[in-house]
Amino acid sequence: MSTKAKKNALRAGTITAGLTLMLLMSSPAFALTRDDGDDPGPGLSVMETLGLYVAAPIVSFLVIAGLVMIGSKSDKPTTS
C-alpha cells in the first residue's frame, strides 16, 4: 500500500471515528424523561406530515423554478 493510500485511509478512519463519537455523544440518552416546562403538542397526522415534508418542498421548488424560467426569458435571440 502506498504512502498516499495509507494517509487517505487514516484520514477516512479518523473522520469516521470522530463522526461516530459525535453521534454517540449527541444521542438522546434520556429522551423519555420529561423536563420542567416540557409541553409537547399534539402529533401530526399522516396527511399533515406528507404535506409538510413532501408536498411543501415540491411546491416551493416548482414555484422557484417557474420564477427563474420566467425571469430568464428575453425577447432577444441568443447568438452562439
C-alpha positions as CSV (number, residue, x, y, z in Angstrom):
1,M,0.0,0.0,0.0
2,S,1.4,3.4,-1.0
3,T,2.0,6.2,1.5
4,K,-0.7,8.3,-0.1
5,A,-3.2,5.5,0.2
6,K,-2.2,5.0,3.8
7,K,-2.7,8.7,4.6
8,N,-6.1,8.6,2.9
9,A,-7.2,5.5,4.8
10,L,-6.0,7.1,8.1
11,R,-7.8,10.3,7.3
12,A,-11.0,8.4,6.4
13,G,-10.8,6.3,9.6
14,T,-10.2,9.4,11.7
15,I,-13.2,11.2,10.2
16,T,-15.4,8.1,10.6
17,A,-14.4,7.6,14.2
18,G,-14.9,11.3,15.0
19,L,-18.3,11.4,13.4
20,T,-19.3,8.2,15.2
21,L,-18.2,9.7,18.5
22,M,-20.1,12.9,17.9
23,L,-23.3,11.0,17.0
24,L,-23.0,8.8,20.1
25,M,-22.5,11.9,22.3
26,S,-25.4,13.7,20.9
27,S,-27.9,10.8,21.1
28,P,-30.9,11.4,23.2
29,A,-29.9,9.2,26.2
30,F,-32.7,10.5,28.4
31,A,-35.4,11.2,25.8
32,L,-38.1,9.6,27.9
33,T,-37.5,11.8,30.9
34,R,-39.7,15.0,30.7
35,D,-38.0,18.3,31.6
36,D,-39.7,21.0,33.6
37,G,-41.8,23.1,31.3
38,D,-41.8,20.4,28.6
39,D,-45.2,20.6,26.9
40,P,-45.2,18.7,23.6
41,G,-48.1,19.5,21.3
42,P,-50.3,17.0,19.5
43,G,-48.7,14.9,16.9
44,L,-49.1,15.4,13.1
45,S,-51.5,13.2,11.1
46,V,-50.1,11.3,8.1
47,M,-51.6,13.8,5.7
48,E,-50.1,16.7,7.6
49,T,-46.7,15.0,7.7
50,L,-46.8,14.3,4.0
51,G,-47.9,17.8,3.2
52,L,-45.3,19.4,5.4
53,Y,-42.3,17.3,4.4
54,V,-43.2,16.2,0.8
55,A,-45.7,18.5,-0.8
56,A,-44.4,21.8,0.5
57,P,-40.8,21.3,-0.7
58,I,-42.0,20.2,-4.1
59,V,-44.4,23.1,-4.5
60,S,-41.6,25.5,-3.3
61,F,-39.2,24.0,-5.8
62,L,-41.7,24.4,-8.7
63,V,-42.5,28.0,-7.8
64,I,-38.9,29.0,-7.6
65,A,-38.1,27.1,-10.9
66,G,-41.0,28.8,-12.6
67,L,-39.9,32.2,-11.4
68,V,-36.4,31.6,-12.7
69,M,-37.7,30.4,-16.0
70,I,-40.0,33.4,-16.4
71,G,-37.2,35.8,-15.4
72,S,-34.7,34.2,-17.8
73,K,-37.0,34.6,-20.9
74,S,-35.9,37.5,-23.1
75,D,-37.0,38.9,-26.4
76,K,-33.5,39.0,-27.7
77,P,-32.4,35.9,-29.7
78,T,-29.3,34.2,-28.3
79,T,-26.3,34.1,-30.5
80,S,-23.6,31.5,-30.3
